């Protein structure tokens, strides 16, 4: 089976040379995704708003791949500021509470100071014929 690459339309993907997501077999790997609204190339200041937008960006890539957030099996969170993580918990539970994937949190710097959270997920495509 061939790999399929999915783009969000972000200028970063073209400039840096990566895909928002790659589908290979029954797996979907979604790149680290920040809270940019790619239609406007803007990012909110608030970490909770950024987490919400990041999940919407991820959900769009998964949908294009034929999956949803309920199909996520692994998630990696990168948060530069420790104090920003706990306020994001309700957002994480809203988007991943059904899937309950394996999860890791790393505290590290991101590409710009405006970025306050980055989220990377791996999902498995739903089995054909399953509901």
C-alpha positions in Angstrom: 0.0 0.0 0.0 1.3 3.4 -0.9 1.7 6.2 1.6 -0.7 9.1 1.4 0.4 12.6 2.5 -2.1 15.1 3.9 -1.5 18.9 4.1 -3.3 21.4 6.2 -2.4 24.2 3.8 0.0 25.6 6.4 2.9 27.6 4.8 5.2 25.8 7.3 4.7 22.4 5.6 5.8 23.8 2.3 8.7 25.9 3.7 10.1 23.2 6.0 9.2 20.1 3.9 6.8 18.0 5.9 3.2 16.8 5.8 0.5 17.4 8.4 -0.2 13.7 8.4 1.0 10.5 6.6 -1.2 7.5 6.1 0.6 4.2 5.7 -1.4 1.0 5.9 -3.8 1.3 8.8 -1.9 3.9 10.7 -2.1 7.7 10.5 0.8 9.7 11.9 -0.1 13.4 12.5 2.8 15.8 12.9 3.2 18.0 15.9 0.4 20.5 15.6 0.2 23.9 17.2 -2.8 26.2 17.7 -2.5 28.1 14.5 -5.7 28.8 12.6 -4.2 28.0 9.2 -7.0 29.7 7.3 -5.9 33.0 8.8 -2.3 32.1 9.8 -3.0 33.5 13.3 -2.5 32.1 16.8 -4.4 33.0 20.0 -2.4 34.1 23.1 -4.3 31.7 25.4 -2.9 28.2 25.8 -6.4 26.7 26.2 -7.5 28.3 23.0 -4.4 27.0 21.3 -5.0 23.5 22.5 -8.6 23.6 21.2 -7.4 24.9 17.8 -4.6 22.3 17.7 -7.2 19.5 18.3 -9.4 20.9 15.5 -6.5 21.0 13.2 -5.6 17.4 14.1 -9.3 16.3 13.7 -9.4 17.8 10.2 -6.2 15.9 9.2 -7.6 12.6 10.7 -10.9 13.1 8.9 -9.1 13.5 5.6 -7.3 10.3 6.3 -10.6 8.5 7.1 -10.2 8.5 10.9 -11.3 10.5 13.9 -10.0 11.5 17.3 -11.7 8.4 18.7 -9.1 6.4 16.7 -6.1 8.0 18.3 -3.8 5.4 20.1 -0.9 7.6 21.1 -0.5 11.3 21.9 2.6 13.4 22.7 2.1 16.9 24.2 4.9 19.4 24.3 4.4 22.4 26.6 7.1 25.0 27.2 5.6 26.3 30.5 4.7 23.7 33.2 1.9 26.0 34.4 0.2 25.8 31.0 -0.4 22.0 31.2 -3.1 21.7 33.8 -5.5 24.3 32.3 -5.5 22.2 29.1 -6.7 19.0 30.8 -10.4 19.7 30.2 -9.7 20.3 26.5 -7.7 17.1 26.3 -10.5 15.1 28.0 -13.1 16.7 25.6 -11.2 15.6 22.5 -9.5 12.4 23.7 -11.7 11.2 26.6 -13.3 8.5 24.4 -10.1 7.2 22.9 -8.0 7.4 26.0 -4.7 6.9 24.1 -1.2 6.3 25.5 0.1 9.7 26.4 3.4 11.5 27.1 4.1 15.1 28.1 7.4 16.9 27.5 8.3 20.3 28.7 10.4 21.9 25.9 10.7 25.1 23.8 8.7 25.4 20.6 9.4 27.1 17.3 8.2 30.5 18.5 7.4 32.0 21.9 3.8 32.5 20.7 3.3 28.7 20.5 2.3 27.4 23.9 1.4 23.8 23.1 2.2 21.3 20.4 0.3 18.0 20.0 1.3 15.0 17.9 -0.9 11.9 17.5 -0.9 8.5 16.0 -4.2 6.9 15.0 -5.3 3.6 13.6 -7.8 3.7 10.7 -11.1 2.1 11.7 -11.6 -1.5 10.5 -13.8 -1.8 7.5 -17.3 -3.0 8.5 -16.9 -1.9 12.1 -19.4 0.6 13.6 
